[in-house]
Amino acid sequence: MTTEEQVNKLYVIGLTIVAALGGFLFGFDSGVINGTVKGLEVAFEAQNIGSGFNVASMLLGCAVGAFFAGKLADLYGRRSMLIAASILFIISAWGSGISTNSIEFIIYRILGGLGVGAASVMAPAYISEIAPAKYRGALGTTQQIAIIAGLFFSFLSNYKLADISGSALNPFWWDYETWRWMFWIELIPASIFFILLLFIPESPRYLVAKSEKAKAQKVLSKLYGVLSGEQKVKEINDSLSSDHKPRFSDLYDKTIGRLKPIVWVGIGLAAFQQFVGINVVFYYGAVLWQAVGFDEGDSLLINVISGALSIAGVVLSLFLVDKIGRKPILLIGSIGMSVTLALVVYAFSSGTLELNTATGQEILKLSDNMGVLALIAANAYVMLFNFSWGPVMWVMLGEMFPNQIRGLGLAIAGLSQWVSNFIITLTFPIILGSLGLAFAYGIYTLGAILSVYFVFKKVPETKGKTLEEMEELWKN
C-alpha cells in the first residue's frame, strides 16, 4: 500500500480538478436551461409536453452517452472520452443558441447530452482511478462540487444577463435574444476544459489493461513515488491477470440467474438520486417559483441562493465522506429529504389557484407563512441532497465496481440515472399543468422515503477500500 508521504498531493489534486471540469460543464449544461424555458416557449411556441421535451431532450443524449461511454472508455481510454465530451459541449453550446426551431434545438441539446452523459461517468471513473483510497471519497466529492458550481454559475449568469437586458426574452448583444446568450456563455468553460485535457495522462488502470505497463508505471510513480508506483502496477496487473476482455455477460450471475447484486445497487443508487425530484429544482426552478407568484427576477435570484446552499452542502460532505463513511451520509440525506419534501407538499397543498392578470396564467397563491415555509423547506431539501445523494452517489459509482466490470457497471448505472432523470424532467410540466405542485412533490417525497429503506438494506460501506479490494467486498 502507498503511504501518505509518498502521495504527490498537488499532482493528484490537479488531475482531479481537470477531470471535475467535466462535472462543471455537466452542471452548467443542465442548469442553463432553467432560465431559458420561457424564451424557448415563446420562440418555438411550445407549451407543457412540448416545453418538457425541449428541456428533457438533452437527457436522451445523456442516457446514450452514459451507456456507451463506459464501453468506449474500456476501448479507447477515459481521457479520450473526456476529450470527446468537451468537443460535444462546445458544439451544443453554440448550436443551442443559434437554433430557430424546436427540432434544431433538440438535436443540439441531444449532442450536448451525449457529452454530459459521457462526462458524468468518465470524470468520477478517472478520479477514482488516480486517487489514493484514503482520499478517494473527498476527491470523488469534487465531482459534485463541480456539478453544483456549474449549476450555480449557470443560474448566476442567467440572472445577470436577464437583469441587464430586462428579461430572457429581450434582445441583448448584436440583437440576439438574451436566452441565446445564456447558452453561448458555456463556450468559455467548454473550451478551457478541452485545452486542459490535452495535458493530463491517461488512467493508469486503463494503461495496465491495455498492456502499456511502462506508461502506467510512469503515471503511478508521479502520483505515488517510484517504489509505490511499481507496487501499484503489480496490484492492478494481478487483479486483471485472471480476467478476460470486459463483456456485458460479466454483469450476470449465472448461479442466481439474474444481474449481480452490485449491478442492482448501482442501478438503484442512480435511479433514487433522480426519483427524489432534485432536477425539477435545477431545471424548472424559475418556472416553479413563478408558479407560486414570484416574478422572473426573484425566481432567478432564488435559483442563485439555492446554488450557493448546494455548494455549502457538498463542501460539508467533502470533509465528512472519508470520516463517517458513505452509507451514514446517504441515510442522513434520505431521512432529511423525506421530511423537507413533506413540508414542501404541505405548503403547496395549502395554496389556492389565482389568475395572474399580467401573464394570463394561473399561479398557486400561498399565504406569507406558507410561502416562507416552502422556501425554507425547499432550500433545506436542496442542501441535504447536495450533502448526501448528490456527491456520494457519484463517489460510490466511481469506486464500487471491480476493475473488470467498472466500465460496464458505470454504463448500466449511468443509463439508469439519465433515464430516471428524463422521466422526472419530462413529466413535471405535465403534472404541474394537470395535477399541481403538491401532487408532483408528493411523488418525490415517496421516492425519498423509499430511498431510506434501499440504503439501509442494500447499500454496503465502501469507505477505505482500494479499487482492487472491491471484488471481495461484494462477495461478503
Secondary structure, 3 states (H helix, E strand, C coil): CCCHHHCCHHHHHHHHHHHHHHHHHHHHHHHHHHHHHHHHHHHHCCCCHHHHHHHHHHHHHHHHHHHHHHHHHHHHCHHHHHHHHHHHHHHHHHHHHHCCCHHHHHHHHHHHHHHHHHHHHHHHHHHHHHCCHHHHHHHHHHHHHHHHHHHHHHHHHHHHHHHHHCCCCCECHHHCEHHHHHHHCCHHHHHHHHHHHCCCCCCHHHHHHCCCHHHHHHHHHHHHCHHHHHHHHHHHHHHHHCCCCCCHHHHEECCCCEECHHHHHHHHHHHHHHHCCHHHHHHHHHHHHHHCCCCHHHHHHHHHHHHHHHHHHHHHHHHHCCCCCHHHHHHHHHHHHHHHHHHHHHHHHCCEEEEECCCCEEEEECCHHHHHHHHHHHHHHHHHHHHCHHHHHHHHHHHHCCHHHHHHHHHHHHHHHHHHHHHHHHHHHHHHHHCCHHHHHHHHHHHHHHHHHHHHHHCCCCCCCCHHHHHHHCCC
